[in-house]
Amino acid sequence: MSQVTQNQPLGTPTWIDLAVADLEGAKAFYGAVFGWDFTSGDLGTDCLVRGLPVAGLRQVADRADTSDSWTVHLATDNCDSTARRIADAGGKLIRAPHEVGDLGRAAAAVDPTGARFGLWQGRTHLGCRLVNEPDTLVRNDLVTADPGPARTFYTTVFDFTLDGNEDLPGVDFTFLRRPDGHEIGGILGLDTAPAPVWATTFEVADTDVTVARARSAGGTSTTPEDTAYGRSATLTDPYRTRFSVIARYGAADSSAP
């Protein structure tokens, strides 16, 4: 378990949200899959575990404005400065830094490969208040057919370092690490990737049980499989949004941030 009580360091995934046209349907699905409660929040609808926000749903009027992936927002202590670094490194701002009441300051951007992400400089809203425990965010990885420019971009903007992964021989994957050495995610080079995307993975207690819940609630899933880090599967909700789940080996004994 890891409870977040202050703003995360630069570049750390700090909030995830999903634009949905059918808010009640999305609540029904994700409530069935993760057991989330929901409440009207300052950024839309907060998804809650033990009363703390772990993700958000944003209702939009047109299904064309929805996405096939959750949006990850990376932490910054100076949204304007980080936005300038994004532009200087070859990224594109699709929404300039702006105030979100007293909650924080935000921006939205696209990296040079076309993957979208947000920035969040928290004030009264810190982002995900629980991570790395069942039914909460555990990691985000950029999947792209063009990993080289992505690696250059994220190391330039967020001061990340790159680290290979010996656990996945033959796979074009590098960890992204903050200057303090903490792993915040990775970049997967995949020739068959249909479009670059920051993929979201949720921790679960039992992958097979979660997959069964998702299918019963109208979603689809790959067959759960054992990987180097845990038992995982990729799910698609009834509205075409893809995400992954994993029951990590030894996660019950882990205190990783």
C-alpha positions, 0 to 999 in steps of 0.5 A: 500500500502507498498513500500519497500525502504530497505532490509527487516529484517531476515526471511521476505519474500522478493522476489518471482520468478517462473521458466518457460519454456514458458516465453511469455506464462507465461507473457501473463497469469500473465499479464492478471490476474494481469495487470503486465508489464514486463521488462528484469531485472537483475534476469530474467524478472521483473514483474512490478506494477507502474514500480516497481518489484513485482516478477520475471520470470526465463526462463529455457530450460526444462519444467522438471526444472519448479515448481508447486509453486512460490519460496519464498526468505527469507531476511538475512543480512548475507547469509553465517551465515544463511546458516550455521544455516540452516545446523545446524538445519537439513536443506539442502543447495541445492545451497551454498551462492553465489554472484549475481553480485552487486545485492546481495548474495543468497542461496537455501535450503530445510527444514527438511520437504522437502519444498524449499526456498531461501535466499536473502541478497540484495544489489542493488536489494531489492526484491519486491518493492511493497507488500500488495496491489492489484496484489502484494505479501501479504503472504507466508505460509508453508503447510506440513503434518509434521509441528512439525519439520518445526516449530522447524527449522524456529524458530531456524534458523530465531529466529521466535516465534510461535503464535496460531490462534484463527480465525481458530478453528480446523485448525493446523495453527501457525503464524510465527513472527519476534522478533519485533512481525511482522507476516511474514507468518505461518505454516499449518499442513495438513495431505492431503498435497501432498508435503511440499511447501511454498505457495504464496498468492497475494492481489487482489482488487476483487477475483471473477474478478481475477478468471474470468481473470485467467480462460479466460487466460487458468488457472483454479481455485477453487470457490471463498469463504469467509474466516476469512480474506477475499474472496479467491481462489486457482488458477493454471496457464496453466503450473501447478503452484498453487497460491492463491489470496485474497481480504482482508476485509478492505484492502483498508484502511490498511497500514500494512507493 
